[in-house]
């Protein structure tokens, strides 16, 4: 597997025209690595760093629905290095992702959410005692490396705009651990752009959720010698998380079905489908009209199949 930089993912116009807006979608789900997505963008940079550090195993964290853990486990399998995943027992139901994590031979340690930090520390100590040099990746690919991945993606968006001669007014995406949104915000600010980057939260609530994104932006800015920013630059929208991570409703399932039938693009109810529905609600509630809207498809395609029966009955 070549862990060099990917080619730019395509941006395509889609049929949605809510409030006379024109909608486009950036297909990061088509990145050519383990079903793609934002976690694939980040994972490639993390494994490049792992190789620079000459580490020989990887440890990370995530739920059984985690796209991040599936991709890390897949690359570790390709590289033939051990992969250890710490997973909260409160969210450990079987999913397509968890089955693939098992297929890739990753070793999963479940523990209560409150014990995740200490369990990670113990696992790292245990591996060092066994003679390994473990490389730790925060859940969701959090950290400056994860942020850099979406500074790169923002550059791709600018390249598309220069080539097409048009400019997006809004960029929407699902936001969770924060570095996808942080990278896009950093890209926007580094280029002096005025458009809104709107993160539709899939789980976290404000003020914590927005603060995590802000902290990620400022961590990255400090690392490159830029002045930190304030919270006004962060549009972290928590109105559509429902009861929390992994929760969805009939409107989300209807949205997923419509996008698949009308545009041939699969989404899932945990991340992208939830965010696409949230984006539409946000556009209606804020009376956004006659604008050019870009939605970033951040992956999660395997999770689409976990809800196929429900979609058939929708």
PEFEN-V436687 format. One record per residue. RES is the residue in three letters. SS is DSSP state (H for helix, E for strand, C for the rest). Layout:
res=RES ss=SS
res=RES ss=SS
//
This chain:
res=UNK ss=C
res=UNK ss=C
res=UNK ss=C
res=UNK ss=C
res=UNK ss=C
res=UNK ss=C
res=UNK ss=C
res=UNK ss=C
res=UNK ss=C
res=UNK ss=C
res=UNK ss=E
res=UNK ss=E
res=UNK ss=E
res=UNK ss=C
res=UNK ss=C
res=UNK ss=C
res=UNK ss=C
res=UNK ss=H
res=UNK ss=H
res=UNK ss=H
res=UNK ss=C
res=UNK ss=E
res=UNK ss=E
res=UNK ss=E
res=UNK ss=E
res=UNK ss=E
res=UNK ss=E
res=UNK ss=H
res=UNK ss=H
res=UNK ss=H
res=UNK ss=C
res=UNK ss=C
res=UNK ss=C
res=UNK ss=C
res=UNK ss=C
res=UNK ss=C
res=UNK ss=C
res=UNK ss=H
res=UNK ss=H
res=UNK ss=H
res=UNK ss=H
res=UNK ss=H
res=UNK ss=H
res=UNK ss=H
res=UNK ss=H
res=UNK ss=H
res=UNK ss=H
res=UNK ss=H
res=UNK ss=H
res=UNK ss=H
res=UNK ss=H
res=UNK ss=H
res=UNK ss=H
res=UNK ss=C
res=UNK ss=C
res=UNK ss=C
res=UNK ss=E
res=UNK ss=E
res=UNK ss=E
res=UNK ss=E
res=UNK ss=E
res=UNK ss=C
res=UNK ss=C
res=UNK ss=C
res=UNK ss=C
res=UNK ss=C
res=UNK ss=H
res=UNK ss=H
res=UNK ss=H
res=UNK ss=H
res=UNK ss=H
res=UNK ss=H
res=UNK ss=H
res=UNK ss=H
res=UNK ss=H
res=UNK ss=H
res=UNK ss=H
res=UNK ss=H
res=UNK ss=H
res=UNK ss=C
res=UNK ss=C
res=UNK ss=E
res=UNK ss=E
res=UNK ss=E
res=UNK ss=E
res=UNK ss=E
res=UNK ss=E
res=UNK ss=E
res=UNK ss=H
res=UNK ss=H
res=UNK ss=H
res=UNK ss=C
res=UNK ss=C
res=UNK ss=C
res=UNK ss=C
res=UNK ss=H
res=UNK ss=H
res=UNK ss=H
res=UNK ss=H
res=UNK ss=H
res=UNK ss=H
res=UNK ss=H
res=UNK ss=H
res=UNK ss=C
res=UNK ss=C
res=UNK ss=C
res=UNK ss=E
res=UNK ss=E
res=UNK ss=E
res=UNK ss=E
res=UNK ss=E
res=UNK ss=C
res=UNK ss=H
res=UNK ss=H
res=UNK ss=H
res=UNK ss=H
res=UNK ss=H
res=UNK ss=H
res=UNK ss=H
res=UNK ss=H
res=UNK ss=H
res=UNK ss=H
res=UNK ss=H
res=UNK ss=H
res=UNK ss=H
res=UNK ss=H
res=UNK ss=H
res=UNK ss=H
res=UNK ss=H
res=UNK ss=C
res=UNK ss=C
res=UNK ss=C
res=UNK ss=C
res=UNK ss=E
res=UNK ss=E
res=UNK ss=E
res=UNK ss=E
res=UNK ss=C
res=UNK ss=H
res=UNK ss=H
res=UNK ss=H
res=UNK ss=C
res=UNK ss=C
res=UNK ss=H
res=UNK ss=H
res=UNK ss=H
res=UNK ss=H
res=UNK ss=H
res=UNK ss=H
res=UNK ss=H
res=UNK ss=H
res=UNK ss=H
res=UNK ss=H
res=UNK ss=H
res=UNK ss=H
res=UNK ss=H
res=UNK ss=H
res=UNK ss=H
res=UNK ss=H
res=UNK ss=H
res=UNK ss=H
res=UNK ss=H
res=UNK ss=H
res=UNK ss=H
res=UNK ss=C
res=UNK ss=C
res=UNK ss=C
res=UNK ss=C
res=UNK ss=C
res=UNK ss=E
res=UNK ss=E
res=UNK ss=E
res=UNK ss=E
res=UNK ss=E
res=UNK ss=E
res=UNK ss=C
res=UNK ss=C
res=UNK ss=C
res=UNK ss=H
res=UNK ss=H
res=UNK ss=H
res=UNK ss=H
res=UNK ss=H
res=UNK ss=H
res=UNK ss=H
res=UNK ss=H
res=UNK ss=H
res=UNK ss=H
res=UNK ss=H
res=UNK ss=H
res=UNK ss=C
res=UNK ss=C
res=UNK ss=C
res=UNK ss=C
res=UNK ss=C
res=UNK ss=E
res=UNK ss=E
res=UNK ss=E
res=UNK ss=E
res=UNK ss=E
res=UNK ss=E
res=UNK ss=C
res=UNK ss=C
res=UNK ss=C
res=UNK ss=C
res=UNK ss=C
res=UNK ss=C
res=UNK ss=H
res=UNK ss=H
res=UNK ss=H
res=UNK ss=H
res=UNK ss=H
res=UNK ss=H
res=UNK ss=H
res=UNK ss=H
res=UNK ss=H
res=UNK ss=H
res=UNK ss=H
res=UNK ss=H
res=UNK ss=H
res=UNK ss=H
res=UNK ss=H
res=UNK ss=H
res=UNK ss=C
res=UNK ss=C
res=UNK ss=C
res=UNK ss=C
res=UNK ss=C
res=UNK ss=C
res=UNK ss=C
res=UNK ss=H
res=UNK ss=H
res=UNK ss=H
res=UNK ss=C
res=UNK ss=E
res=UNK ss=E
res=UNK ss=E
res=UNK ss=C
res=UNK ss=C
res=UNK ss=C
res=UNK ss=C
res=UNK ss=C
res=UNK ss=C
res=UNK ss=C
res=UNK ss=C
res=UNK ss=C
res=UNK ss=C
res=UNK ss=C
res=UNK ss=C
res=UNK ss=H
res=UNK ss=H
res=UNK ss=H
res=UNK ss=H
res=UNK ss=H
res=UNK ss=H
res=UNK ss=H
res=UNK ss=H
res=UNK ss=H
res=UNK ss=H
res=UNK ss=H
res=UNK ss=H
res=UNK ss=H
res=UNK ss=H
res=UNK ss=C
res=UNK ss=C
res=UNK ss=C
res=UNK ss=C
res=UNK ss=C
res=UNK ss=C
res=UNK ss=C
res=UNK ss=C
res=UNK ss=H
res=UNK ss=H
res=UNK ss=H
res=UNK ss=H
res=UNK ss=H
res=UNK ss=H
res=UNK ss=H
res=UNK ss=H
res=UNK ss=H
res=UNK ss=H
res=UNK ss=H
res=UNK ss=H
res=UNK ss=H
res=UNK ss=H
res=UNK ss=C
res=UNK ss=C
res=UNK ss=C
res=UNK ss=C
res=UNK ss=C
res=UNK ss=C
res=UNK ss=E
res=UNK ss=E
res=UNK ss=E
res=UNK ss=E
res=UNK ss=E
res=UNK ss=E
res=UNK ss=C
res=UNK ss=C
res=UNK ss=C
res=UNK ss=H
res=UNK ss=H
res=UNK ss=H
res=UNK ss=H
res=UNK ss=H
res=UNK ss=H
res=UNK ss=H
res=UNK ss=H
res=UNK ss=H
res=UNK ss=H
res=UNK ss=H
res=UNK ss=H
res=UNK ss=C
res=UNK ss=C
//
